[in-house]
């Protein structure tokens, strides 16, 4: 059975060096340092160093993110992955000043395009964007799709505390709908306004809870804003089995319909989740969670992902191969849904 993994990360030397320069307080834009006080936690994999010559996990991840060729292909073969859809690692470009991030987006996407051209049967890609310059981001999405052949975009949740429901970002949503490509909303650490309660315990702000809380909030803000009534064919992808939203769908609908906002949308919140969203299996190797998502959304809305190199691709493949669902739906999740969505 063919396997396409759709949340697989990469970086470039320029990108990693720019992130490192912020962490080390060398980046020449002071307001970035002030606004992104939590960046050091988000990119801890950049600057951990081993003792006595020991290679750390973060150094291994850094090497894998920068490898767009033989080493990555070897890892894919060992895991049984036929194709990866590559996206720039979080926090992407959203922590830089608008002009610098916009320029870097072009260079990152050009480098990604070259990697794909060298192995077109093994790689596809999502464009990196700088939402802090919305018009330029929309233009870059169009260039990346029409000129470079990329298959959509990745946006790492909030941009300096702002979300895509803000109307100034809707030019990006409009471009994605016109191009008929999805936007993958990938997690990052919670926005500044919601961060403080997460900092009391190590890891709480990241994959343990903060990532999911951040992106599920982002998705519901998009729904409640009416964005999908404005752009009914817009497609959004969420990782980690929908960031817990499939579990909450009934309760969201129940309380939305009782509240004052019920008449502001054309459909129930769950209808948008079923019709405008896709979810991936990234970082969620647990059958009870899969079954909840499978029953809530159906097999046609689930895509396989390994979350490379942050998670084990082998573990992901083994988990979903043994999922207690029919073989036809397993094939959809592993392969055919991604082939259709990304026109591979």
C-alpha positions in Angstrom: 0.0 0.0 0.0 1.4 3.4 -1.0 1.9 5.9 1.9 2.0 9.7 1.6 2.9 11.6 4.7 1.6 15.1 4.7 3.1 16.9 7.8 6.8 16.4 7.3 9.1 19.3 8.2 12.2 20.8 6.7 14.3 24.0 7.2 17.0 25.9 5.5 20.3 27.1 6.8 19.2 30.7 6.5 16.0 30.0 8.4 17.7 28.2 11.3 20.4 30.8 11.5 17.8 33.6 11.6 15.9 31.8 14.4 19.1 31.3 16.3 20.0 34.9 16.0 16.7 35.9 17.7 17.2 33.4 20.5 20.8 34.7 21.0 19.5 38.3 20.8 21.5 39.2 17.7 18.6 39.8 15.4 18.5 43.5 14.4 14.8 44.2 15.0 14.3 45.0 18.8 10.5 44.7 18.6 10.7 41.1 17.5 12.6 40.3 20.7 10.1 42.1 22.8 7.1 40.4 21.2 8.5 36.9 21.1 9.8 36.3 24.6 8.7 32.7 24.4 10.6 32.0 21.2 13.5 30.3 23.1 11.1 27.6 24.3 9.6 27.1 20.8 12.9 26.5 19.1 14.8 24.7 21.9 15.9 22.2 19.4 18.1 24.9 17.8 20.6 25.5 20.7 20.7 22.5 23.0 24.3 21.2 23.0 25.6 17.9 24.3 28.5 17.4 26.8 31.6 15.4 26.1 30.9 15.3 22.4 27.5 13.6 22.8 25.1 14.3 20.0 21.7 15.5 21.3 18.3 14.8 20.0 17.9 18.4 18.9 21.2 18.2 16.9 19.8 15.1 15.2 16.5 16.9 14.4 18.4 19.9 13.1 20.4 17.7 10.7 17.3 15.9 9.5 15.5 19.2 8.9 18.3 20.4 6.7 18.6 17.2 4.8 16.4 17.4 1.7 18.0 14.5 -0.1 19.7 11.2 0.6 19.4 11.0 4.3 15.7 11.9 4.3 15.0 9.4 1.5 16.8 6.7 3.5 14.6 7.4 6.6 11.5 7.4 4.4 12.4 4.0 2.8 13.1 2.5 6.3 9.6 3.7 7.5 7.8 2.6 4.3 6.9 6.2 3.3 6.6 6.7 -0.5 6.2 10.5 -0.5 6.5 13.4 2.0 4.7 16.7 1.7 7.3 19.1 3.1 6.5 22.2 5.1 8.8 24.7 6.8 9.3 23.9 10.5 7.4 25.9 13.1 7.5 28.8 13.9 8.1 29.4 10.3 8.6 33.0 9.2 6.0 34.6 11.6 8.5 35.8 14.2 10.5 38.0 11.8 9.8 41.6 10.6 7.4 41.7 7.7 9.9 42.8 5.0 12.6 40.3 6.0 10.1 37.4 6.4 8.5 38.2 3.0 11.9 38.1 1.3 12.9 34.9 3.1 9.6 33.2 2.1 10.6 33.5 -1.6 14.0 32.0 -0.9 12.7 29.2 1.2 10.1 28.3 -1.4 12.6 28.4 -4.2 14.8 26.0 -2.2 11.9 23.7 -1.5 11.0 23.7 -5.2 14.5 22.7 -6.1 14.5 19.8 -3.6 11.2 18.6 -5.1 12.6 18.8 -8.7 15.5 16.6 -7.7 13.1 13.9 -6.3 9.7 14.7 -7.9 8.3 11.2 -7.1 9.2 11.4 -3.5 8.5 15.0 -2.4 5.8 17.6 -2.7 5.6 20.8 -0.7 3.6 23.5 1.0 4.6 27.2 0.6 6.0 29.1 3.5 4.3 32.5 3.9 4.8 35.6 6.0 1.2 36.6 7.0 2.5 39.8 8.7 2.5 41.2 5.2 -0.9 39.9 4.0 -0.9 41.2 0.4 2.6 40.0 -0.2 1.8 36.6 1.4 -1.2 36.2 -1.0 1.0 37.0 -4.0 3.7 34.6 -2.8 1.1 31.8 -2.4 0.1 32.4 -6.0 3.7 32.4 -7.2 4.5 29.3 -5.2 1.5 27.4 -6.6 1.5 28.6 -10.2 5.2 29.0 -10.9 6.9 26.5 -8.5 4.2 23.8 -8.4 3.7 23.8 -4.6 0.5 22.3 -3.3 -0.8 24.9 -0.7 0.6 26.8 2.2 1.5 26.3 5.9 0.8 28.9 8.5 2.0 28.4 12.1 -1.1 29.5 13.9 -0.8 33.0 15.4 1.2 35.8 13.9 2.3 38.0 16.8 -0.8 37.1 18.7 -3.2 37.6 15.7 -5.2 34.9 13.9 -6.5 34.4 10.3 -10.0 35.5 11.3 -8.8 39.1 11.3 -10.1 40.5 8.1 -6.7 41.9 7.1 -5.6 38.3 6.5 -8.6 37.3 4.4 -6.7 38.2 1.2 -4.6 35.0 1.9 -7.8 33.0 2.4 -9.2 34.4 -0.8 -6.0 33.5 -2.7 -6.1 29.9 -1.4 -9.7 29.4 -2.4 -9.1 30.8 -5.9 -6.1 28.6 -6.4 -8.0 25.6 -4.9 -5.2 24.7 -2.5 -5.4 24.1 1.2 -3.8 26.0 4.1 -2.2 23.8 6.8 -2.5 25.5 10.2 0.4 24.1 12.2 0.9 24.6 15.9 3.3 26.9 17.7 3.5 28.0 21.3 0.4 29.8 22.7 0.0 33.4 21.8 1.2 36.1 24.2 -2.3 36.7 25.7 -2.8 33.1 26.6 0.7 32.0 27.4 1.3 32.7 31.1 -0.8 29.9 32.7 1.1 27.3 30.6 4.6 28.3 31.8 4.2 26.9 35.4 5.1 23.4 34.2 7.7 22.2 31.7 6.3 21.2 28.3 2.7 22.3 29.1 2.9 25.1 26.5 4.0 22.7 23.7 2.8 19.4 22.5 1.4 18.3 25.8 -1.5 20.8 25.6 -0.5 24.3 24.4 -0.1 23.4 20.7 -3.6 21.8 20.5 -5.2 24.6 22.5 -3.7 27.2 20.3 -4.7 25.7 16.9 -8.2 24.5 18.0 -8.9 28.1 19.1 -7.6 29.4 15.8 -9.8 27.0 13.9 -12.9 28.0 15.8 -12.2 31.7 15.4 -12.1 31.1 11.7 -15.4 29.3 11.8 -17.1 31.9 14.0 -15.8 34.8 11.9 -17.8 33.7 8.9 -14.7 33.1 6.8 -16.2 29.9 5.4 -19.4 31.6 4.4 -17.3 34.2 2.6 -15.0 31.5 1.1 -17.1 28.4 0.9 -14.6 26.3 -1.0 -11.7 27.2 1.4 -9.8 24.1 2.7 -8.0 24.0 6.0 -5.8 21.2 7.3 -5.3 20.6 11.0 -2.8 18.1 12.4 -2.8 15.8 15.4 -6.2 14.4 14.6 -7.9 17.8 14.5 -6.4 19.2 17.7 -9.2 17.6 19.8 -12.0 19.3 17.9 -13.7 16.1 16.7 -14.2 15.2 20.4 -15.8 18.5 21.1 -18.1 18.8 18.0 -21.4 18.0 19.6 -20.8 20.3 22.6 -19.6 23.1 20.3 -22.8 22.8 18.3 -25.1 22.5 21.3 -23.9 25.6 23.0 -23.5 27.6 19.7 -27.1 27.0 18.8 -28.2 28.2 22.3 -26.2 31.4 22.1 -26.6 34.8 20.5 -24.2 34.0 17.7 -26.2 31.1 16.2 -27.8 33.3 13.5 -24.5 34.8 12.4 -23.5 31.7 10.4 -25.2 29.8 7.6 -24.4 26.4 9.1 -23.5 24.7 12.4 -19.9 24.8 13.4 -19.6 21.0 12.9 -20.8 21.4 9.3 -17.8 23.6 8.5 -15.5 21.1 10.3 -16.9 18.3 8.2 -16.9 20.2 4.9 -14.0 22.7 5.0 -11.5 20.9 7.2 -9.1 17.9 6.8 -7.2 16.4 9.7 -4.0 14.5 9.8 -2.7 11.7 12.0 0.5 13.5 12.9 1.9 12.7 16.3 -1.2 10.7 17.3 -0.5 7.0 17.4 -3.5 6.0 19.5 -6.5 4.1 18.2 -9.2 5.5 20.5 -8.4 9.0 19.3 -8.4 7.8 15.7 -11.8 6.2 16.1 -13.3 9.3 17.6 -12.1 11.3 14.6 -13.1 8.6 12.2 -16.6 8.5 13.5 -16.9 12.2 13.7 -15.6 13.2 10.3 -15.3 10.1 8.2 -12.4 8.5 6.4 -12.5 11.0 3.5 -11.3 13.8 5.8 -8.3 12.1 7.4 -4.7 12.2 6.0 -1.7 10.2 7.2 1.2 12.1 8.6 4.4 11.1 10.5 5.4 14.6 11.8 9.0 14.0 10.6 11.5 14.4 12.2 9.8 15.3 15.5 8.1 11.9 15.8 8.8 8.4 14.7 7.6 7.6 11.1 7.9 3.9 11.8 5.7 4.1 14.8 3.1 6.1 12.8 3.0 3.6 10.0 2.7 0.6 12.4 -0.1 2.3 14.4 -2.3 3.2 11.4 -1.7 -0.1 9.6 -3.2 -1.9 12.6 -6.1 0.5 13.1 -9.5 -1.3 13.6 -11.1 0.1 10.4 -11.6 -1.4 7.0 -8.8 -1.7 4.5 -10.4 0.6 2.0 -10.5 3.4 4.5 -7.0 2.7 5.7 -5.9 3.2 2.0 -7.8 6.5 1.9 -6.0 7.7 5.0 -2.6 6.5 3.8 -2.8 7.6 0.2 -5.8 8.4 -1.9 -7.1 11.3 0.2 -3.8 13.1 -0.1 -3.5 12.3 -3.8 -6.9 14.0 -4.4 -6.4 17.0 -2.1 -3.0 17.9 -3.3 -3.5 16.7 -6.9 -0.4 14.5 -6.7 
